[in-house]
Amino acid sequence: MRATGDRRWRQLPADVRAEVRRRAGRGEGYPDPAVAGAAVAWAGRARLTRVALLHGCFIALVVAAGAAGGSGPVAAAGGAVEWMVPVVVLLLSLALLFVAARRLSRSPARVEAANLGWLADEERVTPPPTPVAIHLRRPLLSWVWRPFVSAACFWNFARGQDFPLPGFGPWVFLLLGIVMAVAAVAGYVRSREPLALLGPDGVHLTRSESSAPVPWAGIGRIRPLAEAVWNPPHTFKAAYRSYLAWELLSGGDLERRLGLVGDSEYPTLARQLPGFLFDIARIRPDALTIIRASRAFAAAAGEPQETEASGGDGTPSASATA
């Protein structure tokens, strides 16, 4: 589906693609469903691909910095020079990665958010007969690495290899292997659970400490949002992302209110909105389905929601508020 969207985007005339980007910069979608759909399909893939390429470049630079510090003139110089050169190269690489990630991810994120908002306004739907579950799109990434670590620990224990710290024997590998195996099973079970449930009474954040939903009356608006969010350890404002934002009417301590303290996965909490965000690239079903279901449930509850698209500066577009 993403590949098809890429082909449809590339088949569009250059002036149409340029107009899509200009409108997205103002937070406006393109007024043609076919073009807007192609733009959304292209933008999600382009943003992830560009950031992944930048991460690959950074890893290559780190390897090059290590090689430079261990051989050649740098190693011959010795002293402080031998460790300062790799550190300087690493810091410069981080700075370049930060700037490049923001510049390369801004346009696709804005295109995706603006056109999603426009497409959502094109069709009115009735509430789904059952609650809509939001799942992680790639749940394997959250747990699949643990079985490999566990197997490596068991292998080291079977060989009788001592743990690489003084005074610790092979039994440490055994304990680590058991812990990683249990964590892998728990991660697999949790990855199959939904992140949230949209229902007639509100949004159930299934991983929160509270069983009470966030009622539709407490949500000001639901909109796609292109933003670089500072919320460690989830996001570090290094790159723009396309989010689905549920903006709450009242502020306060969101982590305490929603019971999401210490959750290493989404939703990301936004303290400036305030509200909670789901990264569009990481969730299923597709964002358009979630937006329409949220709006339909809210309208049925007597709390109609607006789906305003933000162009990345935090302000809704003129067309969305008209």
Order of alpha helices (4+ residues) and beta strands (2+ residues): alpha-alpha-alpha-alpha-alpha-beta-alpha-alpha-beta-beta-beta-beta-beta-beta-alpha-beta-beta-beta-alpha-alpha
